[in-house]
Amino acid sequence: MSGPNLKQNVQLLNSLQISSHHCSAQKLNYFPEKAFINGKWTDSVSANKFEIYDPAKNLLLGSVPDCNSSDLNQAVQSANEAFKIWSNFTAEQRGKVLRKLYDLHVEYKQQLAEIITHENGKPLRESLVEIDSSAKAYEWFSEEAKRAYGDVIPSPAPNKRFIVLKQPVGICGFITPWNFPAYMIARKTAAALAAGCTVVIKPAEDTPYSALALCQLAEMAELPPGCINVVTASRKNTAEVGKAICHNPLIKKVSFTGSTAVGKILMENCAHQVKKVQMELGGNAPFIVFNSADIRKAIAGLMASKFRNSGQTCVCANRIFVQEGVYDDFIVALAEEMNNQLKIGHGFESGVTQGPLINKNAINKVEKLVSDSVAKGGQIVLGGNKCNILGGNFYEPTLIRDVTTDMEISKEEIFGPVAAIMKFKNEEDAIRLANDVSVGLAGYFYSSDLSQIWRVAEKLEVGMVGVNEGIISTIEAPFGGIKESGFGSEGSKYGINEYLNNKFVCMGI
């Protein structure tokens, strides 16, 4: 590290010793009207804006810049300049900044959660859990920054020494979804910053405010300008900005969470530069209940997995298979729990468990899937209708039995509060049905047979398996899929490696 850079880094580190509590009385700007580039709040080059609505009431929250490729390229330039500074910080220095971001997430937990509920609609208690998870991402990678170890390799030659260095990939471009607008950004950004990378984030057009809230925390944490940049864009401009992320040669890695279809387009656009990519794509998770299962635990796990965020998660139970010996009893018990536990309403209302779907398109998709199921012989036990309350984006928690493989609901991700139950005969039948899709993110099953547990866990074609457990995501474990659900791991000790290059050094002596 050069003398001037060392002096600058020491000055920055000294400034970071100030306690985050100096800003405890400060209130976040819930709905900023600017993008965040090079540590500054800025309008788009075109000065155009687009509007953001609360999905529960369809009320206007505000407007944000409708950025295009020119804005994106400015953000990349700022990230490039910041990389020259941030990558020269020691791991300990980077860890202290990340720790401060963790402290700020804890301090501003309530406000950050309220922003999520405003823009996403999920119940406030779920938003609070999401901020807890986001905070833990920064805490985890504040510690992992110091553990990005290289290697010394025994040399076969007496006059050579082999070492492997770990170096940051460079500038990273992130395209993130609306269903976890804070945590999906946190899990990527914390790992990237810990490794010494800088980032440019394009948040989902429906939920930009959580990303902009992170920028406010970054200012409080005194993160060097340009380390985090947020470029907001409407649905109209998203394709242009996404393409610019893939094509800009200064961006060395693209990480995307979203649909498989869009992931394939991004991979094609990154291919001409052989750009490093990381994809967390569609799920369509199987949830299997065997005859030996503890039905009470299986229903509790299904309720947690299926109806969290109104069924709008990539790892939620989607294709539910119940063995014929317990099929009828399971449906009766599940219907009772759904009646007792689930309450529809605005996310700020007390006791609400089911908020709105994100927009009208989401409602239309769920209605279409349910209608197709009924037309092909599915029986609705509960729900089955859109709720005409508040802004109209609500759908009743729905239970459908007698689902068959020719129904669209057995093939597509529902992304709604619909539990579609299919009957199966034996273990081989269950594994065949579970694996008969092109994706493989998460899978769940319930059984009390230890031998069966090992067999099924090994045979399910997914990246993550919940055995007698419906909630599996945690920062301490790797999150990622196989097949057309993508590749790469987020979180865990493996997560930081996604942002590091291995450099082999052969030294002659």
Buried (B, 14 or more C-beta within 10 A) or exposed (E): EEEEEEEBBEEBBEEBEEEBEEBEEEEBBBBBBBBBBBBBBBBBBEEBBBEBBBBBBBEEBBBBBBBBBBBBBBBBBBBBBBBEBBBBBBBEBBBBBBBBBBBBBBBBBEBBBBBBBBBBBBBBBBBBBBBBBBBBBBBBBBEBBEEBEBEEEEBEEEEEBBBEEBBBBBBBBBBBBBBBBBBBBBBBBBBBBBBBBBBBBBBBBBBBBBBBBBBBBBBBBBBBBBBBBBBBBBEEBBEBBBBBBBBBEBBBBBBBBBBBEBBEBBBEBBEEBEBBBBBBBBBBBBBBBBBBBBBEBBBBBBBBBBBBBBBBBBBBBBBBBBBEEBBEEBBEBBBEBBEEEBEBBBBBEEEBBBBBBBBEEBBEBBBEBBBBBBEBEBBBBBBBEBBEBBBBBBBBBBBBBBBBEEBBBBBBBBBBBBBBBBBBEEBEBBBEBBBEBEBBBBBBBBBEBEEBBEBBBEBBBBBBBBBBBBEBBEBEBBBBBBBBBBBBBBBBBBBBBBBBBEEEEEEEE
